[in-house]
Amino acid sequence: MARIVQFIHPGPEHGYDEIVKEKKHKKWNSNNHQRKFCTGKGNFIDENGNNEFGDFRFWSEWEPPSFVDTTGQKSPSPKFLHSPYLPANISGKRIITGSQNTDPCVFGEYFKYFICQQIRSNGKLTQMSKMDEGDMILFGSMKNKKFTIDTVFVVDGTVEVFNVEPEYKDISINRIAKYSSTGCKIFRGKIFQNNKDLFSFTPASYNCFERIEVPIGLPLLLNNYITHNLTQGRKVSVVDDVTVQKVWNELKSITLNKGLFLAHKIEWPKNVCVDQNDINESGKC
């Protein structure tokens, strides 16, 4: 058996809060999670099924800092376009300038999901800490009474903390060090190179676009596993592997039919030297 999870995370859009080097700038977030509409570079599947490489834009969680441009658009389209980066000192060493973690993380060799909703306030683990290979997590937010998806995460397995990329340790693992011995797991997303019919992806485009809405009222299998008035937490449905594949196929079609493509591997943002202090604090989930 497998699981399809509708996973609610905060939907408001990050803006900017200061000017750095004569550019609009968003500091490393130390408050509640929000979404960013980001620039990125990596691999994506286009409408013809080709695996391409290049620059694109996508909705994501990225709590480290970013330079910001305004788009001239109004909500629900993105108002801001973020160019993520990893802050570094003058010697090129990465520094930590805020406390919030990035979860899920779509950057790097594979997508990663670690802590959010895996543990209750009383210290007990939830079923999110016990995901299996082939389970699918639909990360998204409620907007205008519709569930909007920003990340399709297909579980490939777990990865030990000493094997994850150093960038991920800096922006996520080390930001929530107090949870490191609680039994929470780092889940690795399936990658296109290993399974071209079922892999983790985030919708992307060359242009600005609204987050993917799950259509209401259409005869989609997907709608059996989505609750459109769910504003927090998650909905977990136990299904079989065939159903996971069918729902994934529907998500792929919805994305491509909107003129978007499937970004499945996104390069880490580059280190940028900025005049900021290294606080190296841990934050909340």
N, C-alpha and C positions, 0 to 999 in steps of 0.2 A: 504493500500500500504506500501511497504518497500523500503529500499535503499541498494544498494551495492556500497561501496566506495573504489576505488583504491587510496590509500593514499601514497604519495611519501615522504619518509624522507631520510636524508643523509646516504649514504651507506659505506663510507670509514671505515676501521677497526682500532680501537684503538690498539696501541702498548704499550710500556712502556716508562717512562721518567726519572727513577731514580732507585737507589738500596736502599732498606730499609730492615734492618735485614738480610743482605746478600742475599736478593731476589729481582728479578726484580719487579718493582712497577709502577703502573699507578695512578697518583694523581687524586683527584676529579676534573673532567673536568670543566673548566670555559670558554671554547671556544665553537666552533660549535659542534653540536651533531655528534656522530659517533656510530658504532655498536661494540659490543664485543661478542666474542665467549666464553661462560661462562660455568663453572661447577655449578651444582645445585642439589638439592634433592627435591623430591616431588612425586606427583601422575601422572601416564601417562597410556594411553591406548596402548597396544601392538598390534602386527599384528593379534593376535587371539581374539582381543576384550576384553582382560582382563584388569581390572583396577589394575595396579601394583604400588608399591612404591619403590623408590630407587634413586641412583645417576645417573645423566645423563649430557649430554652437549647440549647446544642450543645457537642460535643466539639471542641477546637481546639488548635493550638499558639499560645500567647501568652506570650512570654518576658519582656516588660516586666511591671511590677508589677500587683498586683490586690488588692482587698479580698476577704476570704474568709468565707463562712458554712459551717457544717457542715450536712449534709443528713440525718443520722441513718440513712443507708443503709449497706449493706455491699457490698464488692467482689463482683461486677463492676459494680454500680451505683456512681455517683460518691459519694465520701465528702464531697466539698467542692464548693461552688458559688462560682466566681470572678467578681467584677465587675471587668473590666479597665479600666485607665485609663492615660493618658500623663502621666508626672510633669512638673510645671512649677514654675518658681520664682515668687516673689511678684509679679513683673511679668507673669507669664503665658507666659513663654518656655519651650518644652519643654527638659527637661534629660535627660541620659543617666545612669542610676544603676546600670547593669550592662553586661555585655559580650556576652551571648548574643543571637543573631539569631533571628527568627521566620520559618520556612521549612517548609512553604508558609504564605502569609499569606492568610486568607480575608476580611480586612477591606478596605473601600474600594470603589471603583467596579467592580473586577474582582478575581478571585483572582490571586495571583502566586506564582511558584516561581523560585528563583534559583540556589542554590549546592549544596545537599546532593546528594552522589553525582555531581556533574557533573565532578569532578576527582579524580584519584588522588593519593596521597601523593608520587608521583614527578613530579607536575606535568602528566601527560598527561590529556587530556580523555576522558571516557567518552561513550557513546552518549546519556546523559541531557542532554548539552549540545547535542545535535543533533536534538531533538524537532521534529516538523512539525505543522502545523495538522491537527486531526482526531485526533491521537494522544490516548490517554486514560491518565492516571496515577491509580492507586488507592492513595492514601496510607492506611496503616494499620499495625497492630501484631499480633503474635501473642499470644493470650491463651487459656489452656486448650487449646492445640493447635488453635486456630481463628484464621483471619485476620479481624480486626475492622477495619472501614473507618470512617475519620472524615472523609475528604475525597475527592470524585470531581472530578478536575481534567481538563477537556477543553481541550486546547491550541488557542488561537486564533492564536498567533503570538508574536513577541517585541516588547519595548518597550525603547527606549533609556533609560539611566539618567537623563538630563536631563528625561525626560517622565513619570517616575513621581511619585506623590504624595509630598509632603514628609514625611508621617508614615512612609511606607514607607522612605524614605531613612534616617530616624532610627533605626528599629527593626531594619532589616535590612541595607541596602546599606552604610551607614557602620559597621556593626558588623563587617564582614568586608572592610575596605578593602584588605587585602593580596592579595585575590583579584581585584581590579578589572581587572587587565590580563592575566588568564590565558586569556581567551576564553570564560568562563562567561557564560551568557545569562539575561536576565530574561524568563521566559515568562509570557504573559498568558492567563488562562482565558476560555473562551467565556462570554458573558453571555446571560441569558434574553431580553433585549430584542432581540437579534439573531438568535437561533435558539431557538424555544420547544420544539423537539424534541430538542435536544442541547446541554446547557449544564453548566457547573460548579456543583456544589452540595455542601452539607454537611447530613447529617440533623439535624433539629431538632425541638423539642417545647416545649410549655408546662411540662412536668414533667421530673423526673429520668428518665433512661433509660440502659440499657447501650449500649455501642457496637455498631454493626451487625455481626453475625456472618455470614459467608458460609456458607450451609447446606451441610453435607457430605452426600453421598449422594443429593441431589435431582438430577433430570435438567436441570440448568441449564447453558447454554452457558458461563456465567461460570466454572464449575468447571474448564473446560479450561485456564484461564489463571491459576489460583490453586494455589500449593503450600502445603499446610497445615503443613508442618514447616520452612518457610523462616523463620529467626529473624533474619536480617540481610541487607542488600544489596537485591537486586531480581530479579525475573523479567520478562524482556522477551519478548513474543510478537508476531510479525509476522502481521498479519491484514489483511482488507480493510475498507473503510469500512462495508459492510453489517454485518459482525460487530461493529464498534465500536458501531453503533446498537443492535443486538440486545442486547448485553451491557449497555449503558446503560439500555435499557428494563427489563431484569431488575433492575438496581440500583434503578431508580425504583420498581418494583413491590414489591421487598423492603422498601424504606423506607416506602412508604405503607401496606403491609399490616401493618406493626408499629405503625400509628397515628401515625407521624411525618410530617413534611413536609420539603420540599426548600428549604432556605435558600440563596438564590442571590446576595443582595446584603446585606452586613452593614455597618452604619455604623461608622466609626472610633470607638473609645472617646474620651471627653472628656478634656481636660487637667484635671488636679487638682493644686493647690498642696500640696506636702508638704515636710516638713523632711528633705530628703535632699541629698546632695552630688552635683554633676555631675562624674562621673569621665571620661566620653567616651572609653572604651576600646574597642578592637576585640577580638573574641573568636574562638572557633573555630567551625567549621561544626557 
